[in-house]
């Protein structure tokens, strides 16, 4: 799924450094930076 400028990001969840689950929807109302770096040639 490709996003275009102005699209909302789909909700997702991941583990933080404290092994707690964080969801994008759980951060609603807060300023969030999402960094996509697909060409780094790394597994993450």
C-alpha positions as CSV (number, residue, x, y, z in Angstrom):
1,X,0.0,0.0,0.0
2,X,1.5,3.3,-1.1
3,X,0.7,6.5,0.8
4,X,0.5,9.8,-0.9
5,X,1.2,13.2,0.6
6,X,-1.8,14.1,2.8
7,X,-3.0,10.6,3.4
8,X,-3.5,9.4,6.9
9,X,-1.1,6.7,8.0
10,X,-2.8,3.3,8.7
11,X,-2.9,2.3,12.4
12,X,-0.1,0.0,13.5
13,X,1.5,-1.3,16.7
14,X,5.0,-2.1,17.7
15,X,7.1,-2.7,20.8
16,X,9.0,0.2,22.4
17,X,12.3,0.0,24.2
18,X,10.5,-1.1,27.4
19,X,8.8,-4.0,25.6
20,X,5.4,-2.2,25.8
21,X,3.0,-2.2,22.8
22,X,2.5,1.3,21.3
23,X,-0.1,2.0,18.7
24,X,-0.4,4.9,16.4
25,X,-4.1,5.3,17.4
26,X,-3.0,5.5,21.0
27,X,-1.0,8.6,20.2
28,X,-3.9,10.5,18.8
29,X,-3.8,14.2,19.7
30,X,0.0,14.1,20.2
31,X,2.7,15.2,17.8
32,X,4.3,12.1,16.2
33,X,7.1,11.7,13.7
34,X,7.0,8.5,11.7
35,X,10.2,7.8,9.8
36,X,10.1,5.4,6.9
37,X,13.6,4.5,5.6
38,X,13.0,1.7,3.1
39,X,16.2,2.1,1.1
40,X,18.6,1.6,4.0
41,X,18.9,-2.1,3.0
42,X,18.3,-3.2,6.6
43,X,15.9,-5.8,7.9
44,X,14.1,-3.4,10.3
